[in-house]
Amino acid sequence: MSQVDETLFDVRYVERFIAEGRVTREQYDAWLATVEDCAKQGEESAVRMQAVWFRSGLQSHDE
C-alpha cells in the first residue's frame, strides 16, 4: 500500500474523504486490515468496571 496520511482514515471523516476522492475504498480497506482488533480489551474493561461498581455497593449503573 502506498503511503497515505493515516489521518485520512479517521472513522469520523473517512466516508467524506472517499467521496471526495482523497482516498480510495481499496486504500481504506487495506489500512483497516492492518489495524489491531481491540474489541476483546474493551469487553474486559467493561467487566472490570462493572465489578468495581458492584463492589462499591451499587447494584446497577442506573442507580
N, CA, C and O atoms as a CHARMM CRD file, in Angstrom:
* protein
*
  252
    1    1 MET  N      0.84500  -1.17800   0.00000 PROA 1      0.00000
    2    1 MET  CA     0.00000   0.00000   0.00000 PROA 1      0.00000
    3    1 MET  C      0.88700   1.23600   0.00000 PROA 1      0.00000
    4    1 MET  O      1.84500   1.32500   0.76800 PROA 1      0.00000
    5    2 SER  N      0.56300   2.17800  -0.85800 PROA 2      0.00000
    6    2 SER  CA     1.35300   3.39800  -0.89900 PROA 2      0.00000
    7    2 SER  C      1.12300   4.19900   0.37800 PROA 2      0.00000
    8    2 SER  O      0.10600   4.04600   1.05500 PROA 2      0.00000
    9    3 GLN  N      2.08500   5.04800   0.68700 PROA 3      0.00000
   10    3 GLN  CA     1.97700   5.83100   1.91100 PROA 3      0.00000
   11    3 GLN  C      0.85600   6.85900   1.78100 PROA 3      0.00000
   12    3 GLN  O      0.88300   7.71900   0.90100 PROA 3      0.00000
   13    4 VAL  N     -0.11200   6.75600   2.65500 PROA 4      0.00000
   14    4 VAL  CA    -1.23100   7.69100   2.71700 PROA 4      0.00000
   15    4 VAL  C     -1.31400   8.18600   4.14500 PROA 4      0.00000
   16    4 VAL  O     -1.17200   7.40700   5.08800 PROA 4      0.00000
   17    5 ASP  N     -1.54100   9.46900   4.30800 PROA 5      0.00000
   18    5 ASP  CA    -1.66400  10.05100   5.63900 PROA 5      0.00000
   19    5 ASP  C     -2.76700   9.32900   6.41200 PROA 5      0.00000
   20    5 ASP  O     -3.92400   9.34500   5.99100 PROA 5      0.00000
   21    6 GLU  N     -2.42800   8.70200   7.52700 PROA 6      0.00000
   22    6 GLU  CA    -3.39200   7.91300   8.29000 PROA 6      0.00000
   23    6 GLU  C     -4.54200   8.74400   8.84300 PROA 6      0.00000
   24    6 GLU  O     -5.59500   8.19600   9.16600 PROA 6      0.00000
   25    7 THR  N     -4.36000  10.05000   8.95700 PROA 7      0.00000
   26    7 THR  CA    -5.46500  10.86900   9.45000 PROA 7      0.00000
   27    7 THR  C     -6.63300  10.87000   8.46500 PROA 7      0.00000
   28    7 THR  O     -7.75700  11.19000   8.85200 PROA 7      0.00000
   29    8 LEU  N     -6.39200  10.52000   7.21200 PROA 8      0.00000
   30    8 LEU  CA    -7.46900  10.42900   6.23000 PROA 8      0.00000
   31    8 LEU  C     -8.38700   9.25000   6.51300 PROA 8      0.00000
   32    8 LEU  O     -9.49100   9.18500   5.97200 PROA 8      0.00000
   33    9 PHE  N     -7.94500   8.31300   7.35700 PROA 9      0.00000
   34    9 PHE  CA    -8.74900   7.13600   7.67100 PROA 9      0.00000
   35    9 PHE  C     -9.54600   7.30900   8.96500 PROA 9      0.00000
   36    9 PHE  O    -10.16900   6.35800   9.43700 PROA 9      0.00000
   37   10 ASP  N     -9.53400   8.50200   9.53500 PROA 10     0.00000
   38   10 ASP  CA   -10.30300   8.78000  10.74500 PROA 10     0.00000
   39   10 ASP  C    -11.75700   8.40200  10.50700 PROA 10     0.00000
   40   10 ASP  O    -12.38600   8.89100   9.56800 PROA 10     0.00000
   41   11 VAL  N    -12.28800   7.53700  11.35400 PROA 11     0.00000
   42   11 VAL  CA   -13.63500   6.99400  11.17100 PROA 11     0.00000
   43   11 VAL  C    -14.69500   8.09200  11.08500 PROA 11     0.00000
   44   11 VAL  O    -15.74100   7.89600  10.46700 PROA 11     0.00000
   45   12 ARG  N    -14.43300   9.22700  11.69200 PROA 12     0.00000
   46   12 ARG  CA   -15.40800  10.31800  11.66700 PROA 12     0.00000
   47   12 ARG  C    -15.48300  10.99500  10.30800 PROA 12     0.00000
   48   12 ARG  O    -16.47600  11.65600  10.00800 PROA 12     0.00000
   49   13 TYR  N    -14.44800  10.84400   9.47500 PROA 13     0.00000
   50   13 TYR  CA   -14.37100  11.57000   8.21300 PROA 13     0.00000
   51   13 TYR  C    -14.14000  10.71200   6.97400 PROA 13     0.00000
   52   13 TYR  O    -14.27000  11.20100   5.85300 PROA 13     0.00000
   53   14 VAL  N    -13.80100   9.44600   7.16100 PROA 14     0.00000
   54   14 VAL  CA   -13.32000   8.64300   6.04400 PROA 14     0.00000
   55   14 VAL  C    -14.32500   8.54200   4.89900 PROA 14     0.00000
   56   14 VAL  O    -13.92500   8.57100   3.73500 PROA 14     0.00000
   57   15 GLU  N    -15.59900   8.42700   5.19500 PROA 15     0.00000
   58   15 GLU  CA   -16.58500   8.32800   4.11500 PROA 15     0.00000
   59   15 GLU  C    -16.58800   9.59400   3.26300 PROA 15     0.00000
   60   15 GLU  O    -16.71500   9.51600   2.04200 PROA 15     0.00000
   61   16 ARG  N    -16.45100  10.74400   3.88600 PROA 16     0.00000
   62   16 ARG  CA   -16.38100  12.00400   3.13700 PROA 16     0.00000
   63   16 ARG  C    -15.11600  12.04400   2.28600 PROA 16     0.00000
   64   16 ARG  O    -15.15900  12.46200   1.12900 PROA 16     0.00000
   65   17 PHE  N    -13.98600  11.61100   2.85300 PROA 17     0.00000
   66   17 PHE  CA   -12.73400  11.62500   2.10900 PROA 17     0.00000
   67   17 PHE  C    -12.78600  10.66800   0.92100 PROA 17     0.00000
   68   17 PHE  O    -12.22100  10.95300  -0.13500 PROA 17     0.00000
   69   18 ILE  N    -13.45900   9.54000   1.09300 PROA 18     0.00000
   70   18 ILE  CA   -13.62100   8.59900  -0.02000 PROA 18     0.00000
   71   18 ILE  C    -14.48600   9.24300  -1.10200 PROA 18     0.00000
   72   18 ILE  O    -14.15500   9.16200  -2.28500 PROA 18     0.00000
   73   19 ALA  N    -15.58200   9.87600  -0.71200 PROA 19     0.00000
   74   19 ALA  CA   -16.47300  10.53700  -1.67900 PROA 19     0.00000
   75   19 ALA  C    -15.75600  11.65500  -2.43000 PROA 19     0.00000
   76   19 ALA  O    -16.01700  11.88500  -3.61100 PROA 19     0.00000
   77   20 GLU  N    -14.85100  12.35000  -1.73700 PROA 20     0.00000
   78   20 GLU  CA   -14.08900  13.43600  -2.35500 PROA 20     0.00000
   79   20 GLU  C    -12.93800  12.92000  -3.20400 PROA 20     0.00000
   80   20 GLU  O    -12.34000  13.68400  -3.96200 PROA 20     0.00000
   81   21 GLY  N    -12.61700  11.63500  -3.08900 PROA 21     0.00000
   82   21 GLY  CA   -11.51200  11.07000  -3.84700 PROA 21     0.00000
   83   21 GLY  C    -10.15200  11.26300  -3.21100 PROA 21     0.00000
   84   21 GLY  O     -9.12700  11.03300  -3.85200 PROA 21     0.00000
   85   22 ARG  N    -10.13000  11.68500  -1.95300 PROA 22     0.00000
   86   22 ARG  CA    -8.84800  11.87500  -1.27000 PROA 22     0.00000
   87   22 ARG  C     -8.19200  10.54100  -0.94000 PROA 22     0.00000
   88   22 ARG  O     -6.96600  10.44200  -0.90200 PROA 22     0.00000
   89   23 VAL  N     -9.00000   9.52100  -0.70400 PROA 23     0.00000
   90   23 VAL  CA    -8.53300   8.14700  -0.53500 PROA 23     0.00000
   91   23 VAL  C     -9.52600   7.24900  -1.26100 PROA 23     0.00000
   92   23 VAL  O    -10.66600   7.64000  -1.51200 PROA 23     0.00000
   93   24 THR  N     -9.08500   6.05800  -1.59100 PROA 24     0.00000
   94   24 THR  CA    -9.98000   5.10500  -2.25200 PROA 24     0.00000
   95   24 THR  C    -10.50300   4.11300  -1.22100 PROA 24     0.00000
   96   24 THR  O     -9.91700   3.94000  -0.15300 PROA 24     0.00000
   97   25 ARG  N    -11.59500   3.47800  -1.55100 PROA 25     0.00000
   98   25 ARG  CA   -12.15600   2.43600  -0.68900 PROA 25     0.00000
   99   25 ARG  C    -11.12700   1.31100  -0.51700 PROA 25     0.00000
  100   25 ARG  O    -11.01100   0.72600   0.55900 PROA 25     0.00000
  101   26 GLU  N    -10.39000   1.02000  -1.57900 PROA 26     0.00000
  102   26 GLU  CA    -9.37400  -0.04000  -1.51600 PROA 26     0.00000
  103   26 GLU  C     -8.26100   0.33700  -0.54600 PROA 26     0.00000
  104   26 GLU  O     -7.79200  -0.51000   0.21500 PROA 26     0.00000
  105   27 GLN  N     -7.83300   1.59900  -0.56300 PROA 27     0.00000
  106   27 GLN  CA    -6.80100   2.03600   0.38000 PROA 27     0.00000
  107   27 GLN  C     -7.31800   1.93000   1.81100 PROA 27     0.00000
  108   27 GLN  O     -6.60100   1.48500   2.70700 PROA 27     0.00000
  109   28 TYR  N     -8.55500   2.33700   2.01700 PROA 28     0.00000
  110   28 TYR  CA    -9.13600   2.27100   3.36100 PROA 28     0.00000
  111   28 TYR  C     -9.26100   0.82800   3.81900 PROA 28     0.00000
  112   28 TYR  O     -8.90800   0.51100   4.95500 PROA 28     0.00000
  113   29 ASP  N     -9.75800  -0.05500   2.95500 PROA 29     0.00000
  114   29 ASP  CA    -9.90200  -1.46900   3.31900 PROA 29     0.00000
  115   29 ASP  C     -8.55300  -2.10100   3.62500 PROA 29     0.00000
  116   29 ASP  O     -8.43400  -2.89400   4.55900 PROA 29     0.00000
  117   30 ALA  N     -7.53100  -1.75200   2.83900 PROA 30     0.00000
  118   30 ALA  CA    -6.18800  -2.28800   3.07600 PROA 30     0.00000
  119   30 ALA  C     -5.65700  -1.79500   4.42000 PROA 30     0.00000
  120   30 ALA  O     -5.06700  -2.57200   5.17100 PROA 30     0.00000
  121   31 TRP  N     -5.85700  -0.52500   4.72900 PROA 31     0.00000
  122   31 TRP  CA    -5.40500   0.01700   6.01100 PROA 31     0.00000
  123   31 TRP  C     -6.15900  -0.63400   7.15800 PROA 31     0.00000
  124   31 TRP  O     -5.56300  -0.99600   8.17200 PROA 31     0.00000
  125   32 LEU  N     -7.46600  -0.78500   7.00100 PROA 32     0.00000
  126   32 LEU  CA    -8.30500  -1.37300   8.04100 PROA 32     0.00000
  127   32 LEU  C     -7.87500  -2.80100   8.36000 PROA 32     0.00000
  128   32 LEU  O     -7.96100  -3.23400   9.50900 PROA 32     0.00000
  129   33 ALA  N     -7.41700  -3.52600   7.35600 PROA 33     0.00000
  130   33 ALA  CA    -6.96200  -4.90100   7.56400 PROA 33     0.00000
  131   33 ALA  C     -5.69600  -4.96000   8.42300 PROA 33     0.00000
  132   33 ALA  O     -5.39600  -6.00300   9.00500 PROA 33     0.00000
  133   34 THR  N     -4.95500  -3.85900   8.50800 PROA 34     0.00000
  134   34 THR  CA    -3.71700  -3.84500   9.29700 PROA 34     0.00000
  135   34 THR  C     -3.93200  -3.40000  10.73600 PROA 34     0.00000
  136   34 THR  O     -3.02800  -3.53200  11.56100 PROA 34     0.00000
  137   35 VAL  N     -5.11100  -2.87700  11.05200 PROA 35     0.00000
  138   35 VAL  CA    -5.38200  -2.35000  12.38800 PROA 35     0.00000
  139   35 VAL  C     -5.74700  -3.48900  13.33100 PROA 35     0.00000
  140   35 VAL  O     -6.54000  -4.36800  12.99200 PROA 35     0.00000
  141   36 GLU  N     -5.15400  -3.45800  14.51700 PROA 36     0.00000
  142   36 GLU  CA    -5.41700  -4.49200  15.51800 PROA 36     0.00000
  143   36 GLU  C     -6.86200  -4.41700  16.01100 PROA 36     0.00000
  144   36 GLU  O     -7.38900  -3.32800  16.23400 PROA 36     0.00000
  145   37 ASP  N     -7.48800  -5.55600  16.17600 PROA 37     0.00000
  146   37 ASP  CA    -8.84500  -5.63000  16.72400 PROA 37     0.00000
  147   37 ASP  C     -8.73600  -5.61500  18.24600 PROA 37     0.00000
  148   37 ASP  O     -8.25700  -6.57700  18.84700 PROA 37     0.00000
  149   38 CYS  N     -9.17100  -4.54300  18.85700 PROA 38     0.00000
  150   38 CYS  CA    -9.07000  -4.37400  20.30500 PROA 38     0.00000
  151   38 CYS  C    -10.40300  -4.58700  21.00900 PROA 38     0.00000
  152   38 CYS  O    -10.54500  -4.22700  22.17700 PROA 38     0.00000
  153   39 ALA  N    -11.37200  -5.16000  20.32500 PROA 39     0.00000
  154   39 ALA  CA   -12.70300  -5.34900  20.90700 PROA 39     0.00000
  155   39 ALA  C    -12.63200  -6.15100  22.20100 PROA 39     0.00000
  156   39 ALA  O    -13.34100  -5.83600  23.15700 PROA 39     0.00000
  157   40 LYS  N    -11.80900  -7.15900  22.24600 PROA 40     0.00000
  158   40 LYS  CA   -11.70400  -8.00200  23.43900 PROA 40     0.00000
  159   40 LYS  C    -11.24400  -7.17800  24.63500 PROA 40     0.00000
  160   40 LYS  O    -11.73100  -7.38100  25.74700 PROA 40     0.00000
  161   41 GLN  N    -10.31500  -6.25400  24.42100 PROA 41     0.00000
  162   41 GLN  CA    -9.83600  -5.40900  25.51500 PROA 41     0.00000
  163   41 GLN  C    -10.95800  -4.53300  26.04800 PROA 41     0.00000
  164   41 GLN  O    -11.03900  -4.29900  27.25400 PROA 41     0.00000
  165   42 GLY  N    -11.82600  -4.04500  25.16500 PROA 42     0.00000
  166   42 GLY  CA   -12.95700  -3.23500  25.59600 PROA 42     0.00000
  167   42 GLY  C    -13.92400  -4.03100  26.44000 PROA 42     0.00000
  168   42 GLY  O    -14.44900  -3.51900  27.42900 PROA 42     0.00000
  169   43 GLU  N    -14.17200  -5.28300  26.06600 PROA 43     0.00000
  170   43 GLU  CA   -15.06500  -6.13400  26.84100 PROA 43     0.00000
  171   43 GLU  C    -14.48900  -6.38300  28.22600 PROA 43     0.00000
  172   43 GLU  O    -15.22200  -6.36600  29.21400 PROA 43     0.00000
  173   44 GLU  N    -13.18500  -6.61300  28.30700 PROA 44     0.00000
  174   44 GLU  CA   -12.55400  -6.84300  29.59800 PROA 44     0.00000
  175   44 GLU  C    -12.66300  -5.61200  30.48700 PROA 44     0.00000
  176   44 GLU  O    -12.90600  -5.73800  31.68700 PROA 44     0.00000
  177   45 SER  N    -12.48700  -4.42500  29.91400 PROA 45     0.00000
  178   45 SER  CA   -12.59800  -3.18800  30.68600 PROA 45     0.00000
  179   45 SER  C    -14.00700  -3.01100  31.21700 PROA 45     0.00000
  180   45 SER  O    -14.18800  -2.60500  32.36500 PROA 45     0.00000
  181   46 ALA  N    -15.01000  -3.30800  30.39800 PROA 46     0.00000
  182   46 ALA  CA   -16.39600  -3.16500  30.83500 PROA 46     0.00000
  183   46 ALA  C    -16.69900  -4.10000  31.99100 PROA 46     0.00000
  184   46 ALA  O    -17.38700  -3.71700  32.93700 PROA 46     0.00000
  185   47 VAL  N    -16.19500  -5.31500  31.92300 PROA 47     0.00000
  186   47 VAL  CA   -16.41900  -6.27200  33.01200 PROA 47     0.00000
  187   47 VAL  C    -15.74200  -5.78500  34.28100 PROA 47     0.00000
  188   47 VAL  O    -16.33000  -5.85900  35.36000 PROA 47     0.00000
  189   48 ARG  N    -14.52100  -5.28900  34.17100 PROA 48     0.00000
  190   48 ARG  CA   -13.81600  -4.77700  35.35200 PROA 48     0.00000
  191   48 ARG  C    -14.54600  -3.59400  35.96200 PROA 48     0.00000
  192   48 ARG  O    -14.66400  -3.50300  37.18400 PROA 48     0.00000
  193   49 MET  N    -15.03800  -2.68800  35.12900 PROA 49     0.00000
  194   49 MET  CA   -15.74900  -1.52000  35.64200 PROA 49     0.00000
  195   49 MET  C    -17.03500  -1.93700  36.33700 PROA 49     0.00000
  196   49 MET  O    -17.39000  -1.35700  37.36300 PROA 49     0.00000
  197   50 GLN  N    -17.74400  -2.93000  35.80500 PROA 50     0.00000
  198   50 GLN  CA   -18.95800  -3.41600  36.44300 PROA 50     0.00000
  199   50 GLN  C    -18.64300  -4.04900  37.79700 PROA 50     0.00000
  200   50 GLN  O    -19.39100  -3.87000  38.75800 PROA 50     0.00000
  201   51 ALA  N    -17.54800  -4.78100  37.86900 PROA 51     0.00000
  202   51 ALA  CA   -17.16600  -5.41500  39.13100 PROA 51     0.00000
  203   51 ALA  C    -16.84000  -4.36700  40.18600 PROA 51     0.00000
  204   51 ALA  O    -17.24200  -4.51600  41.34000 PROA 51     0.00000
  205   52 VAL  N    -16.12500  -3.31600  39.81800 PROA 52     0.00000
  206   52 VAL  CA   -15.80000  -2.24600  40.76300 PROA 52     0.00000
  207   52 VAL  C    -17.07500  -1.55800  41.20900 PROA 52     0.00000
  208   52 VAL  O    -17.24300  -1.25900  42.39100 PROA 52     0.00000
  209   53 TRP  N    -17.96400  -1.30800  40.27800 PROA 53     0.00000
  210   53 TRP  CA   -19.23500  -0.66300  40.59500 PROA 53     0.00000
  211   53 TRP  C    -20.03800  -1.51200  41.58400 PROA 53     0.00000
  212   53 TRP  O    -20.59000  -0.99500  42.55500 PROA 53     0.00000
  213   54 PHE  N    -20.09200  -2.80600  41.32500 PROA 54     0.00000
  214   54 PHE  CA   -20.84700  -3.70900  42.19200 PROA 54     0.00000
  215   54 PHE  C    -20.24100  -3.73600  43.58700 PROA 54     0.00000
  216   54 PHE  O    -20.96600  -3.69300  44.58100 PROA 54     0.00000
  217   55 ARG  N    -18.91500  -3.80500  43.66800 PROA 55     0.00000
  218   55 ARG  CA   -18.25100  -3.83800  44.97400 PROA 55     0.00000
  219   55 ARG  C    -18.44400  -2.54300  45.74700 PROA 55     0.00000
  220   55 ARG  O    -18.32500  -2.53800  46.97200 PROA 55     0.00000
  221   56 SER  N    -18.74000  -1.44800  45.06100 PROA 56     0.00000
  222   56 SER  CA   -18.93000  -0.16600  45.75900 PROA 56     0.00000
  223   56 SER  C    -20.30500  -0.10800  46.42700 PROA 56     0.00000
  224   56 SER  O    -20.62500   0.87600  47.09400 PROA 56     0.00000
  225   57 GLY  N    -21.12700  -1.16200  46.25100 PROA 57     0.00000
  226   57 GLY  CA   -22.40600  -1.22600  46.92600 PROA 57     0.00000
  227   57 GLY  C    -23.58600  -0.91000  46.02700 PROA 57     0.00000
  228   57 GLY  O    -24.73100  -1.01400  46.46600 PROA 57     0.00000
  229   58 LEU  N    -23.34300  -0.53100  44.79800 PROA 58     0.00000
  230   58 LEU  CA   -24.41800  -0.22800  43.88400 PROA 58     0.00000
  231   58 LEU  C    -24.71900  -1.46200  43.05200 PROA 58     0.00000
  232   58 LEU  O    -23.79700  -2.13900  42.59800 PROA 58     0.00000
  233   59 GLN  N    -25.96500  -1.75800  42.84900 PROA 59     0.00000
  234   59 GLN  CA   -26.36400  -2.94600  42.09700 PROA 59     0.00000
  235   59 GLN  C    -26.36700  -2.70500  40.59700 PROA 59     0.00000
  236   59 GLN  O    -26.20500  -3.64300  39.81700 PROA 59     0.00000
  237   60 SER  N    -26.54800  -1.46200  40.19000 PROA 60     0.00000
  238   60 SER  CA   -26.68200  -1.16400  38.78100 PROA 60     0.00000
  239   60 SER  C    -26.07100   0.19500  38.49600 PROA 60     0.00000
  240   60 SER  O    -26.06600   1.07000  39.36300 PROA 60     0.00000
  241   61 HSD  N    -25.56200   0.37600  37.30500 PROA 61     0.00000
  242   61 HSD  CA   -25.00900   1.68800  36.94000 PROA 61     0.00000
  243   61 HSD  C    -26.13400   2.69400  36.72700 PROA 61     0.00000
  244   61 HSD  O    -25.86100   3.88500  36.57500 PROA 61     0.00000
  245   62 ASP  N    -27.39600   2.24900  36.71200 PROA 62     0.00000
  246   62 ASP  CA   -28.53300   3.14700  36.51500 PROA 62     0.00000
  247   62 ASP  C    -28.93300   3.86200  37.80500 PROA 62     0.00000
  248   62 ASP  O    -29.70900   4.81800  37.76800 PROA 62     0.00000
  249   63 GLU  N    -28.41200   3.40900  38.93800 PROA 63     0.00000
  250   63 GLU  CA   -28.80200   3.99200  40.22500 PROA 63     0.00000
  251   63 GLU  C    -28.07600   5.29700  40.45500 PROA 63     0.00000
  252   63 GLU  O    -28.27200   5.94000  41.48600 PROA 63     0.00000
